Amino acid sequence: MKLNYRGADYEIEPTGVELQDSGVQGKYRGCDVNFHVAASGSQPTASMLSYRGVQYHPGQQVGGASVVQSAPDEARNLMMRQQRTIKIRQQALLERAAEEVGLTLSTQVSNYWGRIQGKVNPSFRATYHRSHVALS
């Protein structure tokens, strides 16, 4: 039987199911019925298993999962990334301001970095992210 799923073609041969009489009789909607069970057939071997054209082996060892960082480490990395972003943004602001003032030697400014001093609102860090409004 030829199958096609999302552009991938498959060729399968459906296996026939052998049935055995179970010896159990019953009635279904007023009719006598003999129930059958599937004969125990051979299970497919590992070399015969494939899924979407890819062979797989159920007993094969799978590579280890990557290590997940703990919550404090993840929070620390997030804070460091945000600090680095703020530093880069403030350095760019300092260089643009120096250029507007008329300092031609960008090396005077490019090697210097210090936080913008002054009174900072505690919610500053939460709203400091770049936005389309800030860049317009």
N, CA, C and O atoms as CSV, one atom per row, in Angstrom:
chain,resi,resn,atom,element,x,y,z
A,1,MET,N,N,0.847,-1.163,0.000
A,1,MET,CA,C,0.000,0.000,0.000
A,1,MET,C,C,0.898,1.233,0.000
A,1,MET,O,O,1.854,1.325,0.770
A,2,LYS,N,N,0.575,2.167,-0.870
A,2,LYS,CA,C,1.359,3.387,-0.978
A,2,LYS,C,C,0.678,4.481,-0.171
A,2,LYS,O,O,-0.511,4.743,-0.349
A,3,LEU,N,N,1.441,5.125,0.723
A,3,LEU,CA,C,0.914,6.205,1.546
A,3,LEU,C,C,1.749,7.451,1.330
A,3,LEU,O,O,2.927,7.378,0.980
A,4,ASN,N,N,1.122,8.593,1.543
A,4,ASN,CA,C,1.826,9.862,1.439
A,4,ASN,C,C,1.364,10.733,2.598
A,4,ASN,O,O,0.165,10.947,2.781
A,5,TYR,N,N,2.324,11.238,3.386
A,5,TYR,CA,C,1.992,12.100,4.518
A,5,TYR,C,C,2.945,13.273,4.535
A,5,TYR,O,O,4.151,13.096,4.709
A,6,ARG,N,N,2.408,14.482,4.354
A,6,ARG,CA,C,3.189,15.723,4.357
A,6,ARG,C,C,4.406,15.643,3.429
A,6,ARG,O,O,5.507,16.060,3.789
A,7,GLY,N,N,4.190,15.120,2.273
A,7,GLY,CA,C,5.241,15.093,1.272
A,7,GLY,C,C,6.158,13.891,1.351
A,7,GLY,O,O,6.988,13.707,0.461
A,8,ALA,N,N,6.043,13.067,2.377
A,8,ALA,CA,C,6.891,11.880,2.499
A,8,ALA,C,C,6.093,10.669,2.027
A,8,ALA,O,O,4.957,10.456,2.450
A,9,ASP,N,N,6.702,9.882,1.147
A,9,ASP,CA,C,6.042,8.689,0.623
A,9,ASP,C,C,6.436,7.472,1.447
A,9,ASP,O,O,7.585,7.331,1.866
A,10,TYR,N,N,5.464,6.599,1.669
A,10,TYR,CA,C,5.691,5.378,2.430
A,10,TYR,C,C,5.130,4.206,1.647
A,10,TYR,O,O,4.083,4.317,1.009
A,11,GLU,N,N,5.816,3.108,1.699
A,11,GLU,CA,C,5.358,1.877,1.075
A,11,GLU,C,C,5.268,0.836,2.184
A,11,GLU,O,O,6.287,0.421,2.735
A,12,ILE,N,N,4.049,0.414,2.510
A,12,ILE,CA,C,3.903,-0.575,3.573
A,12,ILE,C,C,3.123,-1.772,3.056
A,12,ILE,O,O,2.310,-1.658,2.139
A,13,GLU,N,N,3.379,-2.891,3.647
A,13,GLU,CA,C,2.638,-4.110,3.365
A,13,GLU,C,C,1.892,-4.481,4.635
A,13,GLU,O,O,2.513,-4.944,5.592
A,14,PRO,N,N,0.572,-4.289,4.672
A,14,PRO,CA,C,-0.153,-4.641,5.885
A,14,PRO,C,C,-0.101,-6.146,6.116
A,14,PRO,O,O,-0.297,-6.945,5.200
A,15,THR,N,N,0.166,-6.504,7.350
A,15,THR,CA,C,0.236,-7.924,7.680
A,15,THR,C,C,-1.158,-8.413,8.017
A,15,THR,O,O,-1.935,-7.718,8.672
A,16,GLY,N,N,-1.461,-9.603,7.567
A,16,GLY,CA,C,-2.754,-10.193,7.880
A,16,GLY,C,C,-2.771,-10.669,9.324
A,16,GLY,O,O,-1.753,-11.126,9.843
A,17,VAL,N,N,-3.910,-10.565,9.963
A,17,VAL,CA,C,-4.043,-10.997,11.347
A,17,VAL,C,C,-4.700,-12.369,11.353
A,17,VAL,O,O,-5.804,-12.546,10.838
A,18,GLU,N,N,-4.009,-13.333,11.942
A,18,GLU,CA,C,-4.567,-14.673,12.052
A,18,GLU,C,C,-5.423,-14.738,13.308
A,18,GLU,O,O,-4.997,-14.324,14.387
A,19,LEU,N,N,-6.619,-15.256,13.158
A,19,LEU,CA,C,-7.544,-15.333,14.279
A,19,LEU,C,C,-7.750,-16.776,14.698
A,19,LEU,O,O,-7.719,-17.690,13.874
A,20,GLN,N,N,-7.960,-16.964,15.982
A,20,GLN,CA,C,-8.291,-18.277,16.528
A,20,GLN,C,C,-9.635,-18.162,17.230
A,20,GLN,O,O,-9.990,-17.116,17.773
A,21,ASP,N,N,-10.357,-19.245,17.204
A,21,ASP,CA,C,-11.638,-19.250,17.903
A,21,ASP,C,C,-11.368,-19.278,19.398
A,21,ASP,O,O,-10.592,-20.107,19.874
A,22,SER,N,N,-11.999,-18.382,20.139
A,22,SER,CA,C,-11.763,-18.318,21.580
A,22,SER,C,C,-12.665,-19.274,22.349
A,22,SER,O,O,-12.450,-19.511,23.537
A,23,GLY,N,N,-13.653,-19.813,21.692
A,23,GLY,CA,C,-14.582,-20.712,22.367
A,23,GLY,C,C,-15.648,-19.969,23.146
A,23,GLY,O,O,-16.467,-20.594,23.820
A,24,VAL,N,N,-15.655,-18.662,23.069
A,24,VAL,CA,C,-16.644,-17.860,23.777
A,24,VAL,C,C,-17.725,-17.452,22.785
A,24,VAL,O,O,-17.449,-16.939,21.700
A,25,GLN,N,N,-18.950,-17.696,23.192
A,25,GLN,CA,C,-20.064,-17.309,22.346
A,25,GLN,C,C,-20.889,-16.273,23.087
A,25,GLN,O,O,-20.912,-16.232,24.317
A,26,GLY,N,N,-21.556,-15.446,22.321
A,26,GLY,CA,C,-22.380,-14.430,22.941
A,26,GLY,C,C,-23.431,-13.939,21.984
A,26,GLY,O,O,-23.588,-14.461,20.881
A,27,LYS,N,N,-24.141,-12.938,22.417
A,27,LYS,CA,C,-25.170,-12.332,21.580
A,27,LYS,C,C,-24.846,-10.860,21.425
A,27,LYS,O,O,-24.473,-10.180,22.382
A,28,TYR,N,N,-24.995,-10.386,20.209
A,28,TYR,CA,C,-24.809,-8.969,19.927
A,28,TYR,C,C,-25.995,-8.529,19.100
A,28,TYR,O,O,-26.180,-8.997,17.977
A,29,ARG,N,N,-26.808,-7.625,19.648
A,29,ARG,CA,C,-28.013,-7.121,18.993
A,29,ARG,C,C,-28.927,-8.254,18.514
A,29,ARG,O,O,-29.504,-8.211,17.428
A,30,GLY,N,N,-29.025,-9.246,19.361
A,30,GLY,CA,C,-29.944,-10.343,19.077
A,30,GLY,C,C,-29.371,-11.434,18.204
A,30,GLY,O,O,-30.058,-12.422,17.946
A,31,CYS,N,N,-28.141,-11.300,17.737
A,31,CYS,CA,C,-27.530,-12.321,16.880
A,31,CYS,C,C,-26.483,-13.081,17.680
A,31,CYS,O,O,-25.823,-12.516,18.552
A,32,ASP,N,N,-26.335,-14.381,17.373
A,32,ASP,CA,C,-25.290,-15.179,18.008
A,32,ASP,C,C,-23.946,-14.809,17.402
A,32,ASP,O,O,-23.817,-14.656,16.187
A,33,VAL,N,N,-22.954,-14.669,18.263
A,33,VAL,CA,C,-21.623,-14.264,17.816
A,33,VAL,C,C,-20.595,-15.200,18.426
A,33,VAL,O,O,-20.666,-15.527,19.611
A,34,ASN,N,N,-19.637,-15.631,17.610
A,34,ASN,CA,C,-18.473,-16.377,18.095
A,34,ASN,C,C,-17.314,-15.396,18.159
A,34,ASN,O,O,-16.946,-14.790,17.153
A,35,PHE,N,N,-16.746,-15.245,19.336
A,35,PHE,CA,C,-15.648,-14.298,19.506
A,35,PHE,C,C,-14.323,-14.964,19.154
A,35,PHE,O,O,-14.098,-16.135,19.460
A,36,HIS,N,N,-13.474,-14.215,18.521
A,36,HIS,CA,C,-12.161,-14.708,18.110
A,36,HIS,C,C,-11.076,-13.879,18.787
A,36,HIS,O,O,-11.296,-12.727,19.160
A,37,VAL,N,N,-9.912,-14.481,18.938
A,37,VAL,CA,C,-8.745,-13.768,19.460
A,37,VAL,C,C,-7.636,-13.870,18.428
A,37,VAL,O,O,-7.598,-14.800,17.622
A,38,ALA,N,N,-6.748,-12.912,18.466
A,38,ALA,CA,C,-5.627,-12.918,17.527
A,38,ALA,C,C,-4.644,-14.000,17.930
A,38,ALA,O,O,-4.312,-14.153,19.106
A,39,ALA,N,N,-4.185,-14.745,16.942
A,39,ALA,CA,C,-3.170,-15.765,17.204
A,39,ALA,C,C,-1.877,-15.058,17.555
A,39,ALA,O,O,-1.549,-14.024,16.973
A,40,SER,N,N,-1.146,-15.611,18.501
A,40,SER,CA,C,0.112,-14.965,18.895
A,40,SER,C,C,1.095,-15.096,17.748
A,40,SER,O,O,1.566,-16.188,17.429
A,41,GLY,N,N,1.386,-13.996,17.156
A,41,GLY,CA,C,2.314,-13.976,16.037
A,41,GLY,C,C,3.691,-13.559,16.498
A,41,GLY,O,O,3.899,-13.246,17.670
A,42,SER,N,N,4.606,-13.555,15.591
A,42,SER,CA,C,5.967,-13.146,15.946
A,42,SER,C,C,6.019,-11.623,16.042
A,42,SER,O,O,5.442,-10.913,15.219
A,43,GLN,N,N,6.707,-11.151,17.039
A,43,GLN,CA,C,6.906,-9.717,17.199
A,43,GLN,C,C,7.989,-9.263,16.229
A,43,GLN,O,O,8.935,-10.009,15.978
A,44,PRO,N,N,7.873,-8.070,15.685
A,44,PRO,CA,C,8.919,-7.600,14.772
A,44,PRO,C,C,10.244,-7.440,15.514
A,44,PRO,O,O,10.283,-6.984,16.657
A,45,THR,N,N,11.301,-7.817,14.855
A,45,THR,CA,C,12.621,-7.683,15.475
A,45,THR,C,C,13.084,-6.238,15.385
A,45,THR,O,O,12.511,-5.432,14.652
A,46,ALA,N,N,14.122,-5.926,16.137
A,46,ALA,CA,C,14.620,-4.550,16.185
A,46,ALA,C,C,15.094,-4.072,14.820
A,46,ALA,O,O,15.021,-2.879,14.526
A,47,SER,N,N,15.574,-4.976,13.988
A,47,SER,CA,C,16.074,-4.556,12.679
A,47,SER,C,C,14.927,-4.199,11.736
A,47,SER,O,O,15.139,-3.519,10.733
A,48,MET,N,N,13.715,-4.653,12.051
A,48,MET,CA,C,12.581,-4.394,11.174
A,48,MET,C,C,11.822,-3.127,11.547
A,48,MET,O,O,10.970,-2.687,10.776
A,49,LEU,N,N,12.098,-2.531,12.693
A,49,LEU,CA,C,11.326,-1.383,13.139
A,49,LEU,C,C,11.777,-0.115,12.433
A,49,LEU,O,O,12.971,0.170,12.343
A,50,SER,N,N,10.811,0.639,11.936
A,50,SER,CA,C,11.126,1.936,11.352
A,50,SER,C,C,9.929,2.844,11.555
A,50,SER,O,O,8.783,2.396,11.578
A,51,TYR,N,N,10.215,4.117,11.699
A,51,TYR,CA,C,9.171,5.121,11.871
A,51,TYR,C,C,9.462,6.249,10.906
A,51,TYR,O,O,10.512,6.887,10.982
A,52,ARG,N,N,8.536,6.493,10.002
A,52,ARG,CA,C,8.694,7.505,8.961
A,52,ARG,C,C,10.002,7.338,8.198
A,52,ARG,O,O,10.684,8.311,7.874
A,53,GLY,N,N,10.328,6.095,7.923
A,53,GLY,CA,C,11.503,5.804,7.121
A,53,GLY,C,C,12.804,5.761,7.887
A,53,GLY,O,O,13.854,5.537,7.285
A,54,VAL,N,N,12.778,5.967,9.197
A,54,VAL,CA,C,14.000,5.965,10.000
A,54,VAL,C,C,13.999,4.717,10.865
A,54,VAL,O,O,13.040,4.458,11.593
A,55,GLN,N,N,15.081,3.941,10.784
A,55,GLN,CA,C,15.199,2.736,11.596
A,55,GLN,C,C,15.438,3.108,13.047
A,55,GLN,O,O,16.178,4.049,13.334
A,56,TYR,N,N,14.828,2.386,13.952
A,56,TYR,CA,C,15.107,2.612,15.367
A,56,TYR,C,C,15.175,1.282,16.089
A,56,TYR,O,O,14.589,0.289,15.659
A,57,HIS,N,N,15.892,1.283,17.181
A,57,HIS,CA,C,16.127,0.077,17.964
A,57,HIS,C,C,15.708,0.350,19.404
A,57,HIS,O,O,16.293,1.214,20.057
A,58,PRO,N,N,14.701,-0.372,19.918
A,58,PRO,CA,C,14.170,-0.059,21.238
A,58,PRO,C,C,15.154,-0.242,22.384
A,58,PRO,O,O,15.030,0.457,23.390
A,59,GLY,N,N,16.115,-1.138,22.287
A,59,GLY,CA,C,17.035,-1.367,23.403
A,59,GLY,C,C,18.276,-0.497,23.362
A,59,GLY,O,O,19.130,-0.601,24.242
A,60,GLN,N,N,18.390,0.351,22.366
A,60,GLN,CA,C,19.603,1.141,22.180
A,60,GLN,C,C,19.691,2.259,23.216
A,60,GLN,O,O,18.688,2.885,23.557
A,61,GLN,N,N,20.910,2.499,23.713
A,61,GLN,CA,C,21.134,3.555,24.695
A,61,GLN,C,C,21.027,4.918,24.017
A,61,GLN,O,O,21.535,5.119,22.914
A,62,VAL,N,N,20.370,5.833,24.683
A,62,VAL,CA,C,20.200,7.188,24.163
A,62,VAL,C,C,21.186,8.090,24.881
A,62,VAL,O,O,21.472,7.887,26.061
A,63,GLY,N,N,21.713,9.091,24.174
A,63,GLY,CA,C,22.657,10.030,24.779
A,63,GLY,C,C,22.034,10.748,25.963
A,63,GLY,O,O,20.817,10.924,26.024
A,64,GLY,N,N,22.871,11.158,26.898
A,64,GLY,CA,C,22.401,11.826,28.107
A,64,GLY,C,C,21.784,13.181,27.807
A,64,GLY,O,O,22.128,13.834,26.821
A,65,ALA,N,N,20.883,13.586,28.659
A,65,ALA,CA,C,20.228,14.883,28.513
A,65,ALA,C,C,21.167,15.985,28.985
A,65,ALA,O,O,22.052,15.754,29.809
A,66,SER,N,N,20.963,17.170,28.459
A,66,SER,CA,C,21.805,18.287,28.861
A,66,SER,C,C,21.474,18.685,30.296
A,66,SER,O,O,20.356,18.499,30.775
A,67,VAL,N,N,22.465,19.229,30.953
A,67,VAL,CA,C,22.303,19.618,32.348
A,67,VAL,C,C,21.471,20.894,32.417
A,67,VAL,O,O,21.735,21.855,31.694
A,68,VAL,N,N,20.488,20.898,33.270
A,68,VAL,CA,C,19.625,22.061,33.442
A,68,VAL,C,C,20.188,22.912,34.569
A,68,VAL,O,O,20.531,22.400,35.636
A,69,GLN,N,N,20.281,24.215,34.324
A,69,GLN,CA,C,20.808,25.111,35.345
A,69,GLN,C,C,19.798,25.280,36.468
A,69,GLN,O,O,18.586,25.237,36.258
A,70,SER,N,N,20.333,25.474,37.660
A,70,SER,CA,C,19.452,25.712,38.794
A,70,SER,C,C,18.853,27.114,38.673
A,70,SER,O,O,19.345,27.947,37.912
A,71,ALA,N,N,17.799,27.356,39.423
A,71,ALA,CA,C,17.117,28.656,39.364
A,71,ALA,C,C,18.034,29.810,39.766
A,71,ALA,O,O,18.005,30.848,39.104
A,72,PRO,N,N,18.857,29.679,40.829
A,72,PRO,CA,C,19.756,30.795,41.158
A,72,PRO,C,C,20.790,31.076,40.060
A,72,PRO,O,O,21.102,32.235,39.786
A,73,ASP,N,N,21.319,30.022,39.433
A,73,ASP,CA,C,22.282,30.231,38.346
A,73,ASP,C,C,21.617,30.898,37.152
A,73,ASP,O,O,22.193,31.789,36.527
A,74,GLU,N,N,20.406,30.465,36.839
A,74,GLU,CA,C,19.680,31.064,35.717
A,74,GLU,C,C,19.381,32.536,35.999
A,74,GLU,O,O,19.498,33.376,35.107
A,75,ALA,N,N,18.996,32.846,37.231
A,75,ALA,CA,C,18.720,34.238,37.606
A,75,ALA,C,C,19.989,35.079,37.527
A,75,ALA,O,O,19.952,36.228,37.086
A,76,ARG,N,N,21.118,34.502,37.959
A,76,ARG,CA,C,22.403,35.214,37.903
A,76,ARG,C,C,22.785,35.505,36.454
A,76,ARG,O,O,23.206,36.617,36.137
A,77,ASN,N,N,22.642,34.521,35.577
A,77,ASN,CA,C,22.965,34.723,34.162
A,77,ASN,C,C,22.057,35.771,33.534
A,77,ASN,O,O,22.513,36.588,32.733
A,78,LEU,N,N,20.788,35.755,33.886
A,78,LEU,CA,C,19.853,36.742,33.359
A,78,LEU,C,C,20.239,38.147,33.800
A,78,LEU,O,O,20.208,39.085,33.003
A,79,MET,N,N,20.605,38.292,35.080
A,79,MET,CA,C,21.007,39.599,35.596
A,79,MET,C,C,22.296,40.076,34.915
A,79,MET,O,O,22.421,41.251,34.569
A,80,MET,N,N,23.255,39.156,34.724
A,80,MET,CA,C,24.515,39.536,34.074
A,80,MET,C,C,24.280,39.955,32.625
A,80,MET,O,O,24.894,40.910,32.148
A,81,ARG,N,N,23.389,39.240,31.917
A,81,ARG,CA,C,23.068,39.617,30.544
A,81,ARG,C,C,22.429,40.992,30.491
A,81,ARG,O,O,22.738,41.793,29.608
A,82,GLN,N,N,21.545,41.266,31.427
A,82,GLN,CA,C,20.887,42.570,31.460
A,82,GLN,C,C,21.893,43.671,31.782
A,82,GLN,O,O,21.832,44.750,31.192
A,83,GLN,N,N,22.822,43.416,32.712
A,83,GLN,CA,C,23.868,44.395,33.039
A,83,GLN,C,C,24.733,44.681,31.810
A,83,GLN,O,O,25.075,45.830,31.533
A,84,ARG,N,N,25.080,43.618,31.077
A,84,ARG,CA,C,25.914,43.778,29.883
A,84,ARG,C,C,25.173,44.597,28.828
A,84,ARG,O,O,25.772,45.448,28.170
A,85,THR,N,N,23.879,44.346,28.666
A,85,THR,CA,C,23.079,45.107,27.705
A,85,THR,C,C,23.021,46.575,28.089
A,85,THR,O,O,23.158,47.452,27.236
A,86,ILE,N,N,22.818,46.843,29.368
A,86,ILE,CA,C,22.781,48.227,29.846
A,86,ILE,C,C,24.124,48.899,29.602
A,86,ILE,O,O,24.175,50.054,29.179
A,87,LYS,N,N,25.213,48.179,29.867
A,87,LYS,CA,C,26.556,48.741,29.677
A,87,LYS,C,C,26.779,49.101,28.210
A,87,LYS,O,O,27.273,50.187,27.909
A,88,ILE,N,N,26.425,48.214,27.310
A,88,ILE,CA,C,26.623,48.467,25.880
A,88,ILE,C,C,25.779,49.655,25.430
A,88,ILE,O,O,26.250,50.503,24.673
A,89,ARG,N,N,24.530,49.716,25.897
A,89,ARG,CA,C,23.651,50.810,25.513
A,89,ARG,C,C,24.166,52.146,26.037
A,89,ARG,O,O,24.137,53.145,25.318
A,90,GLN,N,N,24.638,52.174,27.282
A,90,GLN,CA,C,25.143,53.419,27.851
A,90,GLN,C,C,26.452,53.837,27.184
A,90,GLN,O,O,26.712,55.029,27.022
A,91,GLN,N,N,27.279,52.860,26.798
A,91,GLN,CA,C,28.523,53.180,26.094
A,91,GLN,C,C,28.205,53.815,24.744
A,91,GLN,O,O,28.854,54.783,24.346
A,92,ALA,N,N,27.215,53.279,24.042
A,92,ALA,CA,C,26.825,53.855,22.755
A,92,ALA,C,C,26.288,55.270,22.940
A,92,ALA,O,O,26.576,56.157,22.137
A,93,LEU,N,N,25.510,55.482,23.994
A,93,LEU,CA,C,24.982,56.812,24.292
A,93,LEU,C,C,26.113,57.790,24.585
A,93,LEU,O,O,26.084,58.932,24.128
A,94,LEU,N,N,27.101,57.345,25.342
A,94,LEU,CA,C,28.248,58.191,25.670
A,94,LEU,C,C,29.035,58.554,24.413
A,94,LEU,O,O,29.452,59.701,24.253
A,95,GLU,N,N,29.240,57.587,23.522
A,95,GLU,CA,C,29.979,57.858,22.286
A,95,GLU,C,C,29.214,58.824,21.385
A,95,GLU,O,O,29.819,59.714,20.786
A,96,ARG,N,N,27.889,58.663,21.279
A,96,ARG,CA,C,27.104,59.592,20.462
A,96,ARG,C,C,27.129,60.997,21.053
A,96,ARG,O,O,27.210,61.983,20.319
A,97,ALA,N,N,27.059,61.087,22.384
A,97,ALA,CA,C,27.095,62.400,23.031
A,97,ALA,C,C,28.450,63.059,22.813
A,97,ALA,O,O,28.514,64.265,22.572
A,98,ALA,N,N,29.535,62.293,22.892
A,98,ALA,CA,C,30.873,62.841,22.674
A,98,ALA,C,C,31.024,63.316,21.239
A,98,ALA,O,O,31.678,64.326,20.981
A,99,GLU,N,N,30.423,62.594,20.309
A,99,GLU,CA,C,30.494,62.985,18.908
A,99,GLU,C,C,29.725,64.288,18.667
A,99,GLU,O,O,30.171,65.141,17.899
A,100,GLU,N,N,28.580,64.438,19.318
A,100,GLU,CA,C,27.794,65.661,19.166
A,100,GLU,C,C,28.508,66.867,19.760
A,100,GLU,O,O,28.405,67.977,19.238
A,101,VAL,N,N,29.233,66.646,20.853
A,101,VAL,CA,C,29.953,67.737,21.508
A,101,VAL,C,C,31.135,68.175,20.655
A,101,VAL,O,O,31.540,69.337,20.696
A,102,GLY,N,N,31.688,67.245,19.882
A,102,GLY,CA,C,32.795,67.611,19.019
A,102,GLY,C,C,34.084,66.897,19.348
A,102,GLY,O,O,35.129,67.238,18.795
A,103,LEU,N,N,34.043,65.922,20.226
A,103,LEU,CA,C,35.250,65.140,20.497
A,103,LEU,C,C,35.490,64.223,19.310
A,103,LEU,O,O,34.687,63.335,19.021
A,104,THR,N,N,36.608,64.450,18.626
A,104,THR,CA,C,36.884,63.658,17.430
A,104,THR,C,C,37.605,62.369,17.768
A,104,THR,O,O,37.531,61.395,17.018
A,105,LEU,N,N,38.286,62.359,18.865
A,105,LEU,CA,C,39.002,61.148,19.241
A,105,LEU,C,C,38.048,60.212,19.976
A,105,LEU,O,O,37.795,60.357,21.172
A,106,SER,N,N,37.538,59.269,19.234
A,106,SER,CA,C,36.590,58.351,19.865
A,106,SER,C,C,37.291,57.434,20.855
A,106,SER,O,O,36.644,56.810,21.697
A,107,THR,N,N,38.633,57.350,20.754
A,107,THR,CA,C,39.362,56.498,21.702
A,107,THR,C,C,39.320,57.080,23.101
A,107,THR,O,O,39.458,56.349,24.082
A,108,GLN,N,N,39.129,58.396,23.206
A,108,GLN,CA,C,39.029,59.001,24.532
A,108,GLN,C,C,37.798,58.474,25.260
A,108,GLN,O,O,37.793,58.353,26.485
A,109,VAL,N,N,36.779,58.169,24.511
A,109,VAL,CA,C,35.518,57.758,25.106
A,109,VAL,C,C,35.347,56.242,25.075
A,109,VAL,O,O,34.760,55.661,25.988
A,110,SER,N,N,35.858,55.607,24.033
A,110,SER,CA,C,35.561,54.187,23.852
A,110,SER,C,C,36.166,53.306,24.939
A,110,SER,O,O,35.621,52.243,25.238
A,111,ASN,N,N,37.270,53.720,25.531
A,111,ASN,CA,C,37.881,52.903,26.573
A,111,ASN,C,C,37.339,53.228,27.953
A,111,ASN,O,O,37.680,52.566,28.933
A,112,TYR,N,N,36.506,54.236,28.028
A,112,TYR,CA,C,35.963,54.623,29.322
A,112,TYR,C,C,34.552,54.088,29.445
A,112,TYR,O,O,33.753,54.159,28.512
A,113,TRP,N,N,34.274,53.564,30.589
A,113,TRP,CA,C,32.894,53.202,30.857
A,113,TRP,C,C,32.625,53.355,32.334
A,113,TRP,O,O,33.375,52.854,33.172
A,114,GLY,N,N,31.578,54.032,32.638
A,114,GLY,CA,C,31.122,54.172,34.010
A,114,GLY,C,C,29.622,54.311,33.969
A,114,GLY,O,O,29.063,54.845,33.011
A,115,ARG,N,N,28.988,53.843,34.978
A,115,ARG,CA,C,27.530,53.940,35.016
A,115,ARG,C,C,27.102,55.395,34.963
A,115,ARG,O,O,27.808,56.284,35.439
A,116,ILE,N,N,25.943,55.623,34.380
A,116,ILE,CA,C,25.380,56.963,34.390
A,116,ILE,C,C,25.011,57.264,35.835
A,116,ILE,O,O,24.213,56.561,36.455
A,117,GLN,N,N,25.607,58.319,36.347
A,117,GLN,CA,C,25.441,58.628,37.768
A,117,GLN,C,C,24.192,59.463,37.990
A,117,GLN,O,O,23.663,60.075,37.061
A,118,GLY,N,N,23.741,59.479,39.199
A,118,GLY,CA,C,22.579,60.279,39.555
A,118,GLY,C,C,21.564,59.437,40.287
A,118,GLY,O,O,21.753,58.239,40.498
A,119,LYS,N,N,20.490,60.083,40.669
A,119,LYS,CA,C,19.449,59.375,41.389
A,119,LYS,C,C,18.673,58.512,40.397
A,119,LYS,O,O,18.171,59.007,39.389
A,120,VAL,N,N,18.583,57.226,40.693
A,120,VAL,CA,C,17.931,56.292,39.788
A,120,VAL,C,C,16.695,55.733,40.476
A,120,VAL,O,O,16.746,55.281,41.620
A,121,ASN,N,N,15.597,55.777,39.758
A,121,ASN,CA,C,14.352,55.212,40.263
A,121,ASN,C,C,14.524,53.702,40.430
A,121,ASN,O,O,15.105,53.070,39.548
A,122,PRO,N,N,14.048,53.099,41.515
A,122,PRO,CA,C,14.216,51.656,41.712
A,122,PRO,C,C,13.600,50.806,40.605
A,122,PRO,O,O,14.055,49.688,40.364
A,123,SER,N,N,12.584,51.313,39.935
A,123,SER,CA,C,11.965,50.535,38.857
A,123,SER,C,C,12.662,50.758,37.515
A,123,SER,O,O,12.179,50.300,36.480
A,124,PHE,N,N,13.787,51.455,37.531
A,124,PHE,CA,C,14.516,51.779,36.303
A,124,PHE,C,C,14.890,50.523,35.521
A,124,PHE,O,O,14.700,50.462,34.306
A,125,ARG,N,N,15.416,49.534,36.215
A,125,ARG,CA,C,15.908,48.330,35.547
A,125,ARG,C,C,14.769,47.573,34.855
A,125,ARG,O,O,14.977,46.967,33.804
A,126,ALA,N,N,13.583,47.605,35.434
A,126,ALA,CA,C,12.451,46.872,34.854
A,126,ALA,C,C,11.953,47.519,33.570
A,126,ALA,O,O,11.402,46.830,32.710
A,127,THR,N,N,12.135,48.831,33.421
A,127,THR,CA,C,11.599,49.526,32.251
A,127,THR,C,C,12.690,50.004,31.302
A,127,THR,O,O,12.411,50.803,30.408
A,128,TYR,N,N,13.918,49.541,31.470
A,128,TYR,CA,C,15.030,50.049,30.686
A,128,TYR,C,C,15.177,49.352,29.343
A,128,TYR,O,O,16.001,49.770,28.529
A,129,HIS,N,N,14.426,48.333,29.095
A,129,HIS,CA,C,14.603,47.577,27.859
A,129,HIS,C,C,14.344,48.449,26.643
A,129,HIS,O,O,13.534,49.376,26.681
A,130,ARG,N,N,15.046,48.134,25.567
A,130,ARG,CA,C,14.922,48.885,24.332
A,130,ARG,C,C,13.519,48.696,23.760
A,130,ARG,O,O,12.964,47.598,23.807
A,131,SER,N,N,12.964,49.751,23.231
A,131,SER,CA,C,11.650,49.657,22.606
A,131,SER,C,C,11.645,50.510,21.345
A,131,SER,O,O,12.574,51.280,21.100
A,132,HIS,N,N,10.595,50.366,20.549
A,132,HIS,CA,C,10.504,51.153,19.318
A,132,HIS,C,C,10.335,52.633,19.635
A,132,HIS,O,O,10.714,53.479,18.825
A,133,VAL,N,N,9.782,52.961,20.783
A,133,VAL,CA,C,9.596,54.359,21.159
A,133,VAL,C,C,10.940,54.982,21.519
A,133,VAL,O,O,11.216,56.121,21.143
A,134,ALA,N,N,11.778,54.243,22.244
A,134,ALA,CA,C,13.066,54.767,22.679
A,134,ALA,C,C,14.001,55.000,21.504
A,134,ALA,O,O,14.866,55.873,21.568
A,135,LEU,N,N,13.841,54.237,20.437
A,135,LEU,CA,C,14.755,54.348,19.302
A,135,LEU,C,C,14.264,55.310,18.240
A,135,LEU,O,O,14.984,55.567,17.275
A,136,SER,N,N,13.068,55.848,18.384
A,136,SER,CA,C,12.550,56.727,17.331
A,136,SER,C,C,13.093,58.133,17.471
A,136,SER,O,O,12.762,59.006,16.669
